[in-house]
Amino acid sequence: MAGPYGSGKSSIIETYLKQLKQHDEIRKKSLRVSMATFIENETDKDGNYKKIPLEQDEIEVGILKQLFYKVDYKDIPQSRYRKLIGVSYQGRKIYQQYCWNIISIMVMIICIYVWKIKFVCYFDKSY
């Protein structure tokens, strides 16, 4: 189904699916794919915005990306396409702890270096 933004495409599909008895079963087996139409800031002779043309391979790649992102990557093991997977809370905590450890070590090294210079200067006035 195609139409401009806000024209009720999703509402029509939802109404149709609600009238079916197998609504939940169809919803589980179906995937929604959306494609945007991009326009330039320039207008033609009639005052209409110029549409940016898309090549067929760009459209195909756009549809495939949406399909891949909606399917679990474990269900398509032969695919070379990998989507970004979020880092778990535990993974973030480990990374955060690692960063804090590095920063702490750097601060300790700087403090020891500065303290050593002050200590040597205190006893050795020629330094």
ROSE-184494 format. One record per atom (N, C-alpha, C): atom name; x negated, y, z negated. Coordinates in pm, whole numbers, plus 32768, in hexadecimal, padded with zeros to 4 digits. Example, Ala and Ser with C-alpha at 12.3 -4.5 7.8 and 13.67 -1.06 7.14 Angstrom:
REM ROSE-184494
+------+------+------+------+
| atom |    X |    Y |    Z |
+------+------+------+------+
|    N | 7AD9 | 7DC7 | 7CF4 |
|   CA | 7B32 | 7E3E | 7CF4 |
|    C | 7AD8 | 7EB6 | 7CF4 |
|    N | 7AFB | 7F1F | 7D3C |
|   CA | 7AA9 | 7F96 | 7D36 |
|    C | 7AF6 | 8003 | 7CED |
+------+------+------+------+
//
This chain:
REM ROSE-184494
+------+------+------+------+
| atom |    X |    Y |    Z |
+------+------+------+------+
|    N | 7FAB | 7F8C | 8000 |
|   CA | 8000 | 8000 | 8000 |
|    C | 7FA6 | 807B | 8000 |
|    N | 7FC6 | 80DC | 804E |
|   CA | 7F76 | 8155 | 8058 |
|    C | 7FCE | 81D0 | 8046 |
|    N | 7F93 | 823A | 8013 |
|   CA | 7FDB | 82B7 | 8000 |
|    C | 7F86 | 8317 | 7FB2 |
|    N | 7FAE | 8396 | 7FAD |
|   CA | 7F5D | 83F9 | 7F63 |
|    C | 7F63 | 83E0 | 7ECD |
|    N | 7F04 | 841E | 7E87 |
|   CA | 7EFB | 8411 | 7DF6 |
|    C | 7F7D | 8443 | 7DB6 |
|    N | 7FB3 | 83F4 | 7D5B |
|   CA | 802A | 841D | 7D11 |
|    C | 80AC | 8405 | 7D5C |
|    N | 80AA | 83B8 | 7DC9 |
|   CA | 8125 | 83A3 | 7E16 |
|    C | 8179 | 832F | 7DE1 |
|    N | 8149 | 82E7 | 7D7D |
|   CA | 819A | 827E | 7D40 |
|    C | 817C | 81F2 | 7D71 |
|    N | 8109 | 81DD | 7DAC |
|   CA | 80E7 | 8158 | 7DE0 |
|    C | 80E4 | 80F1 | 7D6F |
|    N | 80A0 | 8111 | 7D03 |
|   CA | 8097 | 80B4 | 7C92 |
|    C | 8120 | 809C | 7C55 |
|    N | 8173 | 8100 | 7C4E |
|   CA | 81F9 | 80F0 | 7C14 |
|    C | 824E | 8091 | 7C68 |
|    N | 8242 | 809A | 7CEA |
|   CA | 828E | 8040 | 7D42 |
|    C | 8260 | 7FB0 | 7D2D |
|    N | 81DD | 7F9A | 7D25 |
|   CA | 81A8 | 7F13 | 7D10 |
|    C | 81D3 | 7EDD | 7C89 |
|    N | 81CA | 7F31 | 7C21 |
|   CA | 81F3 | 7F06 | 7B9B |
|    C | 8288 | 7EE2 | 7B97 |
|    N | 82DC | 7F33 | 7BD7 |
|   CA | 836C | 7F19 | 7BDA |
|    C | 8388 | 7E95 | 7C20 |
|    N | 8344 | 7E7C | 7C8F |
|   CA | 8355 | 7E00 | 7CD9 |
|    C | 832C | 7D88 | 7C84 |
|    N | 82B9 | 7D93 | 7C41 |
|   CA | 8289 | 7D24 | 7BF0 |
|    C | 82E5 | 7D09 | 7B78 |
|    N | 831E | 7D70 | 7B3F |
|   CA | 8378 | 7D5D | 7ACC |
|    C | 83F7 | 7D14 | 7AF5 |
|    N | 8422 | 7D25 | 7B72 |
|   CA | 849C | 7CE3 | 7BA1 |
|    C | 8485 | 7C4F | 7BBF |
|    N | 8408 | 7C28 | 7BD2 |
|   CA | 83EA | 7B9C | 7BEB |
|    C | 83EB | 7B4C | 7B6A |
|    N | 8413 | 7ACF | 7B73 |
|   CA | 8414 | 7A7A | 7AFD |
|    C | 8388 | 7A4E | 7AD6 |
|    N | 8331 | 7A43 | 7B3A |
|   CA | 82A8 | 7A17 | 7B20 |
|    C | 824C | 7A8E | 7B0B |
|    N | 827C | 7AF7 | 7ACE |
|   CA | 8231 | 7B73 | 7ABE |
|    C | 81A7 | 7B5D | 7A7F |
|    N | 81A1 | 7B19 | 7A0E |
|   CA | 8122 | 7B05 | 79C8 |
|    C | 80C3 | 7AAD | 7A17 |
|    N | 80FA | 7A46 | 7A58 |
|   CA | 80A7 | 79EC | 7AA6 |
|    C | 8069 | 7A34 | 7B1E |
|    N | 80B6 | 7A86 | 7B61 |
|   CA | 8083 | 7AD1 | 7BD5 |
|    C | 801C | 7B38 | 7BA7 |
|    N | 8037 | 7B7A | 7B38 |
|   CA | 7FDA | 7BDF | 7B05 |
|    C | 7F52 | 7BA1 | 7AE5 |
|    N | 7F52 | 7B27 | 7AAE |
|   CA | 7ED5 | 7AE4 | 7A8D |
|    C | 7E87 | 7ABE | 7B09 |
|    N | 7ECD | 7AA0 | 7B76 |
|   CA | 7E8B | 7A71 | 7BEF |
|    C | 7E6B | 7AE1 | 7C52 |
|    N | 7E9B | 7B58 | 7C38 |
|   CA | 7E88 | 7BC4 | 7C99 |
|    C | 7E1D | 7C28 | 7C69 |
|    N | 7DE1 | 7C6B | 7CC9 |
|   CA | 7D7E | 7CD3 | 7CAE |
|    C | 7DA7 | 7D51 | 7CF8 |
|    N | 7D97 | 7DC1 | 7CB7 |
|   CA | 7DB4 | 7E41 | 7CF8 |
|    C | 7D32 | 7E7F | 7D2A |
|    N | 7D37 | 7EAF | 7DA3 |
|   CA | 7CC3 | 7EF0 | 7DE0 |
|    C | 7CF1 | 7F7A | 7E0D |
|    N | 7CA3 | 7FE0 | 7DEA |
|   CA | 7CC7 | 8068 | 7E13 |
|    C | 7C54 | 80A5 | 7E61 |
|    N | 7C76 | 80F1 | 7EC5 |
|   CA | 7C13 | 8138 | 7F16 |
|    C | 7C3A | 81CB | 7F1C |
|    N | 7BDB | 8220 | 7F02 |
|   CA | 7BF4 | 82AF | 7F04 |
|    C | 7BDC | 82E7 | 7F90 |
|    N | 7C20 | 8353 | 7FAF |
|   CA | 7C07 | 839C | 802A |
|    C | 7BC0 | 841C | 8004 |
|    N | 7B4D | 8433 | 8040 |
|   CA | 7AFE | 84A9 | 8020 |
|    C | 7B11 | 8512 | 808D |
|    N | 7B16 | 858F | 8063 |
|   CA | 7B27 | 85FD | 80C2 |
|    C | 7AB6 | 8661 | 80B2 |
|    N | 7A9B | 86A9 | 811F |
|   CA | 7A36 | 8711 | 811B |
|    C | 7A76 | 8794 | 80EF |
|    N | 7A24 | 87F5 | 80CF |
|   CA | 7A57 | 8879 | 80A9 |
|    C | 7A7F | 88CB | 8123 |
|    N | 7A5D | 889A | 819A |
|   CA | 7A7E | 88E3 | 8214 |
|    C | 7B08 | 88B8 | 8247 |
|    N | 7B4A | 8913 | 828C |
|   CA | 7BCD | 88F4 | 82C6 |
|    C | 7BC5 | 88F8 | 835E |
|    N | 7C25 | 88B4 | 839E |
|   CA | 7C2C | 88B7 | 8430 |
|    C | 7C7D | 8930 | 845E |
|    N | 7CA0 | 8932 | 84DF |
|   CA | 7CEA | 89A5 | 8517 |
|    C | 7D73 | 89B8 | 84D7 |
|    N | 7DB1 | 8949 | 84AC |
|   CA | 7E36 | 8950 | 8471 |
|    C | 7E36 | 896D | 83DB |
|    N | 7DBD | 8977 | 839F |
|   CA | 7DB3 | 8993 | 8311 |
|    C | 7DAF | 8916 | 82BB |
|    N | 7DA9 | 88A1 | 82FB |
|   CA | 7DA0 | 8824 | 82B0 |
|    C | 7D0F | 8805 | 8290 |
|    N | 7CF9 | 87CC | 821A |
|   CA | 7C71 | 87A6 | 81F5 |
|    C | 7C43 | 8732 | 824C |
|    N | 7BC3 | 8734 | 826F |
|   CA | 7B8A | 86C9 | 82C1 |
|    C | 7B6B | 8652 | 8267 |
|    N | 7B93 | 85DA | 8294 |
|   CA | 7B75 | 855F | 824A |
|    C | 7AE9 | 8530 | 826E |
|    N | 7AA4 | 84FB | 820C |
|   CA | 7A1F | 84C3 | 8223 |
|    C | 7A32 | 8434 | 8255 |
|    N | 7A03 | 8416 | 82CD |
|   CA | 7A18 | 838F | 8302 |
|    C | 79C1 | 8328 | 82B8 |
|    N | 79F8 | 82B2 | 82A4 |
|   CA | 79AF | 8244 | 8266 |
|    C | 799C | 81D6 | 82CD |
|    N | 7925 | 819D | 82CF |
|   CA | 790A | 812D | 8328 |
|    C | 794A | 80AF | 82EE |
|    N | 7961 | 804C | 8343 |
|   CA | 79A2 | 7FD2 | 8317 |
|    C | 7951 | 7F8A | 82AC |
|    N | 78CD | 7F88 | 82B9 |
|   CA | 787C | 7F44 | 8254 |
|    C | 7882 | 7F8A | 81CD |
|    N | 7891 | 800F | 81CD |
|   CA | 78A0 | 8058 | 814E |
|    C | 7922 | 8032 | 8108 |
|    N | 798C | 8021 | 8157 |
|   CA | 7A0D | 7FF9 | 811F |
|    C | 7A04 | 7F6C | 80E6 |
|    N | 79C4 | 7F12 | 8133 |
|   CA | 79B6 | 7E88 | 8106 |
|    C | 7966 | 7E80 | 8084 |
|    N | 78F7 | 7ECA | 807E |
|   CA | 78A4 | 7ECB | 8005 |
|    C | 78F3 | 7F02 | 7F8E |
|    N | 7942 | 7F6B | 7FA5 |
|   CA | 7993 | 7FA4 | 7F3A |
|    C | 79F9 | 7F41 | 7F04 |
|    N | 7A39 | 7EF7 | 7F5C |
|   CA | 7A9B | 7E92 | 7F31 |
|    C | 7A54 | 7E21 | 7EE7 |
|    N | 79E5 | 7DF1 | 7F1E |
|   CA | 799C | 7D83 | 7EDD |
|    C | 7969 | 7DAA | 7E53 |
|    N | 7938 | 7E24 | 7E44 |
|   CA | 7908 | 7E50 | 7DC0 |
|    C | 7979 | 7E4D | 7D5A |
|    N | 79F0 | 7E7B | 7D83 |
|   CA | 7A61 | 7E7A | 7D26 |
|    C | 7A87 | 7DEC | 7D00 |
|    N | 7A84 | 7D91 | 7D63 |
|   CA | 7AA4 | 7D05 | 7D46 |
|    C | 7A3E | 7CC8 | 7CE8 |
|    N | 79BD | 7CE2 | 7D01 |
|   CA | 7954 | 7CAA | 7CAC |
|    C | 795E | 7CE0 | 7C1D |
|    N | 7981 | 7D5E | 7C0D |
|   CA | 7989 | 7D96 | 7B87 |
|    C | 7A02 | 7D62 | 7B3A |
|    N | 7A67 | 7D30 | 7B80 |
|   CA | 7ADE | 7CFD | 7B3B |
|    C | 7AD3 | 7C69 | 7B1B |
|    N | 7A72 | 7C24 | 7B57 |
|   CA | 7A60 | 7B95 | 7B41 |
|    C | 79E6 | 7B82 | 7AE9 |
|    N | 79EE | 7B23 | 7A8D |
|   CA | 797C | 7B04 | 7A36 |
|    C | 7909 | 7ACE | 7A8B |
|    N | 7891 | 7B00 | 7A75 |
|   CA | 7820 | 7AD8 | 7AC9 |
|    C | 7802 | 7A43 | 7ABD |
|    N | 782C | 7A04 | 7A53 |
|   CA | 7818 | 7973 | 7A42 |
|    C | 786F | 7923 | 7AA4 |
|    N | 78DC | 7961 | 7AD4 |
|   CA | 7934 | 791C | 7B32 |
|    C | 78FF | 7920 | 7BC2 |
|    N | 7899 | 7971 | 7BDC |
|   CA | 785F | 7979 | 7C62 |
|    C | 77C7 | 7967 | 7C59 |
|    N | 7799 | 78F0 | 7C32 |
|   CA | 770A | 78DB | 7C19 |
|    C | 76B3 | 78E5 | 7C96 |
|    N | 76EA | 78CC | 7D0C |
|   CA | 769A | 78CF | 7D86 |
|    C | 7684 | 795E | 7DBA |
|    N | 76C7 | 79BE | 7D80 |
|   CA | 76BB | 7A48 | 7DAE |
|    C | 7638 | 7A86 | 7D7D |
|    N | 75F9 | 7AD4 | 7DD5 |
|   CA | 7580 | 7B1D | 7DAD |
|    C | 75A5 | 7BA2 | 7D6C |
|    N | 7624 | 7BC5 | 7D71 |
|   CA | 7653 | 7C44 | 7D38 |
|    C | 7661 | 7C34 | 7CA2 |
|    N | 7626 | 7C8D | 7C58 |
|   CA | 7632 | 7C8D | 7BC7 |
|    C | 7664 | 7D15 | 7B99 |
|    N | 76C6 | 7D14 | 7B45 |
|   CA | 76F8 | 7D91 | 7B0F |
|    C | 76B0 | 7DB0 | 7A8C |
|    N | 76B6 | 7E2D | 7A66 |
|   CA | 7678 | 7E57 | 79E9 |
|    C | 76C9 | 7E20 | 7974 |
|    N | 7684 | 7DE8 | 7916 |
|   CA | 76C6 | 7DB0 | 78A1 |
|    C | 76A2 | 7E06 | 7829 |
|    N | 7705 | 7E2C | 77DD |
|   CA | 76EE | 7E81 | 7769 |
|    C | 7698 | 7E3D | 7700 |
|    N | 764C | 7E8B | 76B8 |
|   CA | 75F7 | 7E57 | 764E |
|    C | 764E | 7E47 | 75D1 |
|    N | 763F | 7DD9 | 758F |
|   CA | 768E | 7DBE | 7518 |
|    C | 7663 | 7E1A | 74A6 |
|    N | 76B6 | 7E1E | 7440 |
|   CA | 7698 | 7E71 | 73CB |
|    C | 7616 | 7E44 | 738A |
|    N | 7603 | 7DC0 | 7381 |
|   CA | 7588 | 7D8A | 7345 |
|    C | 750F | 7DB0 | 7399 |
|    N | 751B | 7DAC | 741D |
|   CA | 74AD | 7DD2 | 7475 |
|    C | 7487 | 7E64 | 7463 |
|    N | 74EC | 7EB9 | 7454 |
|   CA | 74D0 | 7F48 | 743E |
|    C | 748C | 7F5F | 73B9 |
|    N | 74B7 | 7F15 | 7352 |
|   CA | 7478 | 7F24 | 72CE |
|    C | 73E6 | 7EF9 | 72D2 |
|    N | 73C9 | 7E8D | 7319 |
|   CA | 733E | 7E5F | 7325 |
|    C | 72EB | 7EC7 | 736E |
|    N | 731F | 7EFD | 73DB |
|   CA | 72D8 | 7F64 | 7427 |
|    C | 72C2 | 7FE0 | 73D2 |
|    N | 7328 | 8008 | 7388 |
|   CA | 731E | 807D | 7330 |
|    C | 72B4 | 8066 | 72C4 |
|    N | 72B3 | 7FF0 | 728A |
|   CA | 724F | 7FD0 | 7224 |
|    C | 71C3 | 7FD1 | 725F |
|    N | 71B5 | 7F9C | 72D7 |
|   CA | 7134 | 7F9D | 731C |
|    C | 7102 | 802C | 7332 |
|    N | 715A | 8084 | 735F |
|   CA | 7134 | 8110 | 7375 |
|    C | 710B | 8153 | 72F3 |
|    N | 7158 | 813B | 7288 |
|   CA | 7136 | 8177 | 7207 |
|    C | 70B0 | 8143 | 71D5 |
|    N | 7092 | 80C4 | 71EB |
|   CA | 7011 | 808D | 71C1 |
|    C | 6F9E | 80D0 | 720C |
|    N | 6FAE | 80E3 | 728E |
|   CA | 6F47 | 8124 | 72DE |
|    C | 6F32 | 81B4 | 72AE |
|    N | 6F9F | 81FC | 7298 |
|   CA | 6F95 | 8287 | 726A |
|    C | 6F53 | 828C | 71E0 |
|    N | 6F79 | 8231 | 7188 |
|   CA | 6F3E | 822E | 7101 |
|    C | 6EA7 | 8214 | 7108 |
|    N | 6E7E | 81B6 | 715A |
|   CA | 6DEF | 8199 | 7168 |
|    C | 6DA4 | 8211 | 719E |
|    N | 6DDE | 8254 | 7201 |
|   CA | 6D9C | 82CB | 7239 |
|    C | 6D8F | 8339 | 71D0 |
|    N | 6DF8 | 834F | 7181 |
|   CA | 6DF3 | 83B5 | 7117 |
|    C | 6D8A | 8390 | 70AF |
|    N | 6D81 | 8311 | 708C |
|   CA | 6D1D | 82E6 | 7029 |
|    C | 6C90 | 82FB | 705F |
|    N | 6C79 | 82DC | 70DD |
|   CA | 6BF4 | 82EF | 7119 |
|    C | 6BD0 | 8384 | 7119 |
|    N | 6C2E | 83D7 | 713D |
|   CA | 6C14 | 8468 | 713F |
|    C | 6BF8 | 849A | 70B2 |
|    N | 6C47 | 846D | 704F |
|   CA | 6C32 | 8498 | 6FC4 |
|    C | 6BA9 | 846A | 6F91 |
|    N | 6B84 | 83F0 | 6FAE |
|   CA | 6B01 | 83BE | 6F82 |
|    C | 6A92 | 840F | 6FC3 |
|    N | 6AA0 | 842C | 7044 |
|   CA | 6A3B | 8479 | 708B |
|    C | 6A2E | 8505 | 704F |
|    N | 6A9F | 8548 | 7039 |
|   CA | 6A9C | 85CF | 6FFF |
|    C | 6A67 | 85CA | 6F70 |
|    N | 6A92 | 8569 | 6F21 |
|   CA | 6A64 | 855C | 6E97 |
|    C | 69CF | 8541 | 6E93 |
|    N | 699E | 84ED | 6EEF |
|   CA | 6910 | 84CE | 6EF4 |
|    C | 68BD | 854C | 6F11 |
|    N | 68EB | 859C | 6F6F |
|   CA | 68A3 | 8618 | 6F8F |
|    C | 68A3 | 8674 | 6F15 |
|    N | 6915 | 8683 | 6ED3 |
|   CA | 691C | 86DA | 6E5D |
|    C | 68C4 | 86A4 | 6DEC |
|    N | 68C3 | 8622 | 6DDA |
|   CA | 6872 | 85E3 | 6D72 |
|    C | 67DE | 85F8 | 6D8C |
|    N | 67B3 | 85E4 | 6E0A |
|   CA | 6725 | 85F7 | 6E2C |
|    C | 6701 | 8689 | 6E20 |
|    N | 6757 | 86E2 | 6E4C |
|   CA | 673A | 8773 | 6E42 |
|    C | 6731 | 879F | 6DB1 |
|    N | 677C | 8762 | 6D59 |
|   CA | 677A | 8787 | 6CCC |
|    C | 66F1 | 876B | 6C8D |
|    N | 66B8 | 86F7 | 6CB0 |
|   CA | 6638 | 86D1 | 6C76 |
|    C | 65BF | 8700 | 6CC6 |
|    N | 65D0 | 870C | 6D48 |
|   CA | 6561 | 8736 | 6D9D |
|    C | 6582 | 87BE | 6DD8 |
|    N | 654A | 8826 | 6DA0 |
|   CA | 656A | 88AF | 6DCB |
|    C | 6534 | 88CD | 6E58 |
|    N | 64D2 | 8881 | 6E89 |
|   CA | 649B | 889B | 6F0D |
|    C | 64F5 | 8861 | 6F7C |
|    N | 6554 | 880D | 6F5A |
|   CA | 65AB | 87CD | 6FBC |
|    C | 6613 | 882E | 6FE5 |
+------+------+------+------+
//
